[in-house]
């Protein structure tokens, strides 16, 4: 599902071949790990680490928290998800979409409540991880595929707009105004109208960063260079700002432009999040939204890469890995994370062969934090804001958006509703609205039950009844198709009512129901079917059930249909899918021989010909 994730910027090649026959490590349970796979994983992991460093800091800034929490997430969440995950190429950690929802969730805190916001984020991560683990335990991971693509597309478009809005202040060098209780657009208005004057040096850094990022990305694409362009841009801009004296504290301790802040040269240490029930109540909807969004991101990326590698994925195992990673990360001061499309694509593109490449990435980021963390204080916030503005632009796919809007009015309305929900009420509400919309759209479609009348023509061909065909005089044959669950019960009841009406008006005593294409019966539809069969029996109508699938046969056995319905009324689906229905028609012929209706039918159609299908 591509809509939930950052837009992929490089074509995904075929999977790097892995030579398991070459000399390598011999692992337990008959597993092997070749030296070539190790080299590929080391190279891919180091390449991904180069982009993880600037992204982790930028996404932490996007979430409104200390940059170190993003770096910690790129270490702990990335490593844990790689250890327990199913996908060989998925790289977890902070992402733009998750950070946006975290920012929305932490809006309950005022801008000056940095400590409280951080503790709220740790608690939020624990809640997200717990929800995702429960989803995996109850094996609900595959339910994410029922969320409409239009919902995800609308969500990501709105997320990109809010991402850009949230970074305008940093890009202009203006301190954000307003409180957490105010809407983000109103806070932007306050920042621009009542805030500090625009810092021209910050604007200059923003423009230069954007220009360099665009130029370097073109060079990377043209010459197929390692994708370290974001890190290189950040280093060059930070060095230029340092030598210009803009990030060096003056006499009063202030710098000419805002800086990312101090990042201690230490690894994340255990920390128990503060639990406040008032926070749990207010963060609950956001935690649910992040849990679903995170799984959507991770599973969509994993599936898209697995389509290339032909890897068989265990979706519930991947959901469990996402939950364990976020829950563990909350105890190590980590920003909640999910699968990252850009980092996963780079991992695959660089030749990553196994999940060990994600562990290499985490270790490389950890070593970089230990060695270079003190230098992070010289990274200008406008430079990070510029990279985030560029990310926002890349999140919007105009061609796909236009295609979806043109596809149908329903898709267009879903996109518009999701976008306006996000802008009006926040991303957390938007994803919940989107899930609700998906359910509302899916259930009516799934509940459609198709009932088609069939006829046997003079040549013995069973086909759909045409308007020019005469009304049946001997028996009626109906083909039912759809899901036999509670949502389809009204359609099923209307179908039975129409059959009963026609049977009574046309004085027909035999009906064949072809059930080959009905699936997943539940108690409601079984009750409707039983009521129809019993009522028909009382009214002298013989109903034969043809092409009965194994799941329906099992359901009949559980509700004890055999106690009241004759076995010769049920024709089970056999090796030849069509033989059961043809057998039911032949049995009906045998029942009808000698009847007046049968004589009329044979006079009209002639002697019975060998039966065949045209449906």
N, C-alpha and C positions, 0 to 999 in steps of 0.2 A: 504494500500500500504506500505509494510514493508521496502522497500529499502531506503526510505528517512530519516530514523530515526536511532537512536542509537540502536545497537543490543540488544534485550531483553535477560537478563541473568538469569531470574528466570521463571519457568513455571507459567503461569497464571491459578490460580484455578478457581473453580466456584465462582460466585458472592456470597458475604456474604448475608445471608438471612436478610431481614428487616421486623420486626414485627410491622406493622402499627397499629395493634390492641392494643398494649400495651400503657400505659399512656404516653403521651408526650405533645408537644406543639400543640395548635390548631391555624392554620394559616388561613389567608383570602382565598377566592375563593375555599373553600372546601378542601384545602391542609392540610396535617398533617405531623408532624415530631416527631417520637417516641423517647423515652429516649434511646432505644438501638441504633438507628441510630445516635444519638448525641454522645454516647460513642464510637461507631465505627469511626465516623468522627474525633473525638478528638484524638484517638489513631493513626489513619492513618495519620492525619495532622502533628502530632508531629514527627512521624517516617520519613515522607517525608522531614520535615524541617531539620532533622539531616544530610541528604545527600545533601539538597539544599545549605547549607552553603559552604562546600568545592567546590561543583560544580560551584556555582555562582562566586566564586573568581577565580577558574581555568579557566572558560570560558571567564571571563573578561580579564585575562592574555592572553588567546588565541587570543582574538580580539585585543590585543595590547593597552588596555585602563586600567584605574585605577580599582582595584578590587571592590571598593565601588559601581561602576556603575552596576556590576553584582549582588551585593547584593540588590541594589535598584530595579533591574529588578525582583529578586526573591520575592520582596515585592509587588510592584505596579502591574507589568504585571500579576503575578500569581493571585492576588486578583481580578483585573478587569476582566480577562478572566473567572475566576470561577463564578463571579456574572452574567455575560451576556452570558456565553456559554451554549451549549446544552448537552454535555457529562457530566455524573455524576462523571467520574473518571479521566478525562484529567487534568493534571497539567501543566500549562504553565510557562514560564520563559526562562532564557538563555539556549541555547543548543549548542552542539559542531558544528553542521553544520552551523547554523546561525552565530555563532561567527567567523567561518572560512571565510564566505563571507564578514562579517563586516571587518575582518582584511584585506581581499583583497580590499575592497572598500576604506579603510582608507590608503591604500598604496600610495595615491596621496599626502599624507603629509610626510614630512621627519621625521625620528625618534625623532628629538628634538622638533618637533611641537606638544607637548602634548596637550596644550590648544586648538589649532585649530582642532586637531584630535577629541578631545572630543566634541567640538561644531559641527563638521561635523557628528559625530555619532548621536547626538540629532536630527539634521536635517534629517539624513537618517531614523531614527525611525519614524519621522513625515511623511515622504514620503511613507514609507512602510505601515504604518497604514492607510493612506489616500487611497492608491491603494487597500488594502484589503477591506476597507469599500465600495469602488466603486464596487469591484467584488461582494460583498454581495448585494448591492443595485440593481445591474442589474442581480442578481440571476445567477451568473456565477460560483458559487462554485463547482458545480458538473462537470464542464469541466476538473477539475484536474484529473479525472479518465482516461482521454484519453492520459495522459503522460505515455509513455512506462515504464514498470518495468525495462527493460534493461538500460534505461537512468538513472534511479534513482540508480541502482546498480553501474553503472560506475561512477556516480557522487560521491557516498559515498566512493567508493574505492579511487578515486583521492583525495577526501577531507581528508581521513585518512592519505594518504601519505603526503599531504601538512601540516596537523596538526603535524605530527611527525617531518617534516623538520623545521617547525617554532619553535619547542621547543628544538631543538638540542643545540642551543646556551645557553639557560637557564639551560639545563641539565648539560652542561659542565662548567657552570659558566663563559661564555664568552659573552661579550657585542656584540650585533648585529651591523654589519657594513652595509654600503651601504645607498642608498636613496630610497624613495618611488617609484621613476620612474623605478627602476631596478627590474628585475625578481627575484622572491623569491629564486630560485635555485642559481642564480648568487650572491645574497646577502649572501646565506649560504656559498658559496665558499669564498667570501671576509672575512666572519666571521672566517672561519676555517684557512685561509691562512695568513690573514693580521691582525687578531684580537689579543686580549690579550692571554696570555698563558692559557692553561687549568687549571682550579681551581680544584685540587684533592679533596678538601673538598666538593665542589659542586657535584663532581662525586660520592663521597661516599654517600652523602645524597640521590642522585638519585637512586643508587643501593639499598640502605637500604629501601627506600620508595617502590620501585618496589617489592622487596622481601616480605616486610610486607603486601603489598596490595594483592599479590597473595595468601599468606598463610591465611590471614584473610578472603578472599573471599571463599576459600575452607572450612574454619570452618563455615562460615555463611551458605553455601549450605548444609554441612553435618549435622549440628545440627539445621538447620532452625531457625537461630537467626535473630533478627531485623537487617536490612541492614544499619548498621551504621559504616561499616568497613572503608569507605573512611575518614569519620570524625575522627574516632579513630586513624587511621594511621597518619593523618595530625597532630593531637594533640600530639601523641607520638614522632614523628620526630621533631616537633617544640620544645617540651620540651627538647629533647636530644640536639638539636642544641643550645638552649638557655643556658643549663647548661654547654655545652662545650665552651660557649663564642663566638660562631660563628655568632650569630645574635645580639650580643650586640655591639653598636658602640664603636670604639676605640677612642683614643685621637683625631684623625683627623676627627671623625664623620663617618668613614667608617666601614662597617662590613666585616667579613671574607667571607661571602657569601651574595649574593643579597637577599633582603627580599621583601615581597609582597608590602610593603608601608603602610603608615598611612591610617587608615579608621576611620573617625570621628564617635564618638558615638552619632549620630543624625540620624533622619529619613529623607528621601528625601523631599526636599522642592521645591515648584514651581519654574520653570525656563523657560523662553521663549527662544527657540533655535535661534541662530543667522542665519539669512537668507542671503545667498550670491548666486546670480544667477549663478556665475561661478561654485560654488559647486553643485548646483542643476543639471546643465548640465552634470557634470562629475560623479555625484552620481546616475543619473537617471537609467542607466542600472542595477546598483547594487541594487537599491531599487526595481526595477521590479523583479529581480532574487530572492531577499530575500522574497518579498511578495508571489511569487509562491511557493518557497521552504518551507516557513513557513506554508502555507496552506496545502501543500502536507504532511508535517510532522504531523500537528495537525489532519487532517482528516484521515490519515492512522492509527494513533494510536487510535483515537476515534472509528473508524470502527472495528479495531481488538478487542478492549475490548467489544464493543457493540455486537459482534458476540457471546461472552460468556454470557453477561448479558441479551441479547435480548432487549436491550433498543432501542427505535426508535429515531434516530438522525435527527435533522434539520441542514443540511449541511450549508445552507446559514446563519442561526443564528450563527453557530460556526465560519464561516468566518467573520461575523460582530463582534463577540466577539474578534477574533484575531486582527482585525483592530482597534477596540476601545482600546484594551489593549496596542498596540504598539503606537498609537497616544497619548494616555494619558501618557504613559511612557516617551515619548519624552519630555514632559513638566515637568518631575520629574527626569531628568538626568539618564534615564534607558538605559541599553543595549537592543537592539531589541531582542525579544524572540519568541518562538513558543511552541508547545506541546513537552514535553520531554518523551520519551519512558521509560527510566529508572525510573524517578520519578512517572510517571503515573502507571507503572506496580507495583511499591512498594505501591502506594496508594491503588490500587485494591487488592494486595496481603495482605495488612495490614487490609483489611476489610472496606475501605472507602465506604460509602453508597450514599452520595449525593455530590453536588458541594460545600457544606459547608466545606468539608475536605480541599479543596484548600484555602479557606479563613483562616482556622486554620493554614495551612502551612505558609501563608504570615504573619500572626500575630506572629507566633512563630519565624520566621526569623527576624522580626522587633524587637522583644524583645531581641533576641540574639545579634543583632547589637547594641542596646542600652547598653547591659550589658557587652559584650565581644569584641566590635569592636577595642578598643585600643590594645588588645592582637594580633590582626591580623598582626601588624607590625613585629612580631617575627616569622611569617610563612616564611620559606625559599622558594624562587622561585624555586630552584631545586626540592623541594618536590612537588609543584604544577605541574611542568613540567613532573615529573615522572608519576603523575596521568593522565596527558593528553596523555603521550605516551602510557599508558595502555589503555586509551579510544580509541586511534587511532587503536591499535591492535584489539580491540573488534569491531570496526566499520567494519572491513573487514571480510566477511563471505566466506572463501575459498570454502566450499562445494557448497554454492549457486552460487558463481561466476563460478565455474567449470561446474555446472549443466546448467547455462544459456548459457555459451559459447558452450557447447555440443548440446544444444537444437536445434539451427539453425544457419546458417551462418549470417543471418540477425541480430539475437540477439547478436552474437559475434561481428559483425562489429559495432553495436550501442554502446556496452560497450567500445570497443577500441577507437572509435571516441570521446566519451564523456570523457574518461580518458585523452586522449592526448589533448583535448580542454582545460580541466581544468589545466593540467600541463603547457601547452604552453601559454594560454591566461588568465587563472584565472578562479575561480569558478563562477564568475558572468556571464562570457561569456559562460561557459560550460553549465549552466542551461538553458540559452537562446538557445544555440545550441541543447540541449536535447529536449526542447519544439518544436523547428523547426523539428527535426528528428521525433518526435512523430507524428506531423501533416503529414509529408511526408509519414510516414509509414501507418498512419491510413486512410487517404483519398483514396489511391488506393484500399485498402481492402474494404472500405465501398462502393466504386463505382462499385464493381463487381456486374454485373447483370447476373443472371443465367437464361438461356432460354432452356427449355427441351421440345422436341416434345413428345406428348402423342398419343396413338392410342386406339381404341376400338377393342378388339379382338373378334373372333366369339362367345365367351361365354359371351360377353357384359361387359367384365372387362376393365376398363380404366387403362392403365399402361404406363410406359415409352416405347418408340419405340425402338425396337432392330434392329441391323444391318440386321438381317435375315428377318425382316418384309417387305412385299411389299410396294412400295410407295403409299401414299394415293391417292384415285381417287375421293372421294366424298367431303371430307372436311379435313381441317388441324386443329389440336388442340395443342396449345403451353401453357406451364406453365412458368410464369415469377416469379422470386424471387429476391428481393433486395430492396435497398433504391432508391426511385425515386427523387434524388436530382441532382443538376447541374453536379456533378462529374460523375454521371452514364449516362448522356445524350449521350455521344458518343457510349457507349455500347448499349443503347436503340435504337439509330439510326441504328447501324449495324444490330441489331436484326430485326428491321422493314424492312431494305433493303434486308436481307436474305429471309424473309417471302415473300416480293413482288417478288423477283426473282423466288422463287420456285412456287409461285402461277401462275406466267406467264408461266413458263416452263411446268407445269403440268396441266394447264387449269382448275384450281380449283376456284370455285366461293364463297366458304364459309370458314371462318376462325374463330375459337374460341380462344380468349385470356383469359387464367385463371389468374386473378389478385389477387387471395387470399393472396399471399405472398409478395406483393409489399407494401411499406410503405412510409409515409412522402413525398407526392408529392410536388414538387415546380414548379414555373412558367416555368422553362426551359423544364422539362420533360412533363408537361401538354401541352406545345406548340408542342413538338415532337409527342405526342400521338394524339393531335387534327389534326396535319398535316397528319399523317398516316391515320386516320379515314376518313378525307375529301378526300384525294387522292384515297383511296380505293373505296369510294362511287362513285367517278367520273369514276373509271375504272371498275365499275360493280362488285366489290368485297364486299360481305356482311361480316361484322366483328361484332361478338358478344362478349361482355365483361362479363365474368362470375366471380362469387365470389368477387364482388367489395366490398371492406371494407368501413366502415362508413366514415373514413377520406377522402377516395378518392371520395365517393359520395358527401360529403360536398364541396370538391374542385371543382367537376363538377358543383355544384350549383352556386358557387361563380363566375366561369368563363362562366356561362350560356351555358353549353353543351346542355341543354334541348331545346334551341332554334333551334337547327339544327340536333340533333340526336334523333331518335325514341326511346321512352321508352322501347319498346320490344327488343331493342338491348342490354339492360343493365340488368344483373341478379345479384341482390344484395346478399351479404352474409347474410344467415339467421341463424336460431337457429342450424340447421344441417349444419356444415361448408361445406360439400361436395354437398349439394342438389342444390346449385346454378349452379355448373358446369354440373351436370347431367341434370338439367332442360334446360340448354343451348344446350346440346347435343340432347335432345328430340326435342327442338324447331328447331334445324337444320334438324333433320329427317323430321319434318313436312314440312319444306321449300323445302326439296329435293325430296319429293315423286312425282313421275311422271317424274323427270328429267332422262336423259340418264345416268348421272354419278351415280345416285341412283340405277338404275337398274343394272348397272355393279357392284356396291358395294354389292347389295343383292345377286347377282349371285355368287360372290366370297365368301361372308361371311355367306350367308344363312339368314333366317328370324332373325329379331332383337330380341336379348335376353334381359331379364331384366338387367339394368345397375348396375354396382358396381365398387368399387375402389380397386386398388392394388398399390397405390402410397403414 
